[in-house]
Amino acid sequence: MKMGEMTVREAGRRGGLALVQKYGRTYLSLIGRKGGKATARKYKDLLREWGKRGGRPRKGRLEETMGEGQA
């Protein structure tokens, strides 16, 4: 990496820390909670179905996706 460059992870960390300094933890906690509630309202039926199946589905394995490994 060249001098002055940073990874996406580092950029995200720095941005997050800047937001905490600017707005404070309480505000960020509040908007996170509001976003979670909005998501729950929007996808209520989908989340309920995932819960019945034991949690959020995982990505399929490559073999399953490509149709290999089937008898």
C-alpha positions as a printed Julia matrix, in Angstrom:
71×3 Matrix{Float64}:
   0.0     0.0    0.0
   1.22    3.49  -0.77
   1.72    6.15   1.85
  -1.58    7.81   2.66
  -3.79    4.95   1.46
  -6.07    3.04   3.78
  -8.22   -0.05   3.62
 -12.0     0.07   3.4
 -12.11   -1.33   6.92
  -9.91    1.46   8.27
 -11.95    4.1    6.43
 -15.15    2.71   7.95
 -13.63    2.67  11.42
 -12.44    6.27  11.12
 -15.81    7.39   9.76
 -17.64    5.66  12.59
 -15.4     7.25  15.2
 -15.93   10.68  13.62
 -19.71   10.2   13.82
 -19.48    9.25  17.49
 -17.44   12.37  18.19
 -19.84   14.6   16.24
 -23.21   13.23  17.42
 -22.48   11.16  20.52
 -23.25    7.56  21.44
 -26.79    8.29  22.62
 -27.88    9.73  19.28
 -26.31    6.89  17.27
 -27.95    4.35  19.55
 -31.32    6.04  19.01
 -31.09    6.09  15.2
 -29.87    2.48  15.19
 -32.87    1.43  17.25
 -35.23    3.35  14.95
 -33.67    1.67  11.91
 -34.04   -1.76  13.48
 -37.72   -1.14  14.22
 -38.33    0.11  10.67
 -36.66   -3.0    9.25
 -38.74   -5.23  11.52
 -41.95   -3.53  10.32
 -40.95   -3.69   6.66
 -39.86   -7.34   6.69
 -42.07   -8.67   9.52
 -43.33  -11.73   7.63
 -39.89  -12.63   6.31
 -38.29  -12.36   9.75
 -41.07  -14.46  11.25
 -40.48  -17.16   8.62
 -36.73  -17.16   9.32
 -37.47  -17.55  13.02
 -39.64  -20.59  12.37
 -36.79  -22.15  10.41
 -34.27  -21.54  13.17
 -32.72  -18.23  12.1
 -31.58  -16.3    9.09
 -30.68  -18.56   6.15
 -27.04  -18.96   5.18
 -25.66  -18.64   1.69
 -25.66  -21.95  -0.14
 -22.43  -23.84  -0.6
 -20.77  -23.49  -3.98
 -21.51  -27.13  -4.86
 -25.22  -26.59  -4.18
 -25.27  -23.41  -6.24
 -23.53  -25.0   -9.22
 -25.69  -28.15  -9.09
 -22.77  -30.45  -8.34
 -22.77  -33.1   -5.68
 -26.32  -34.19  -6.39
 -26.92  -37.93  -6.65
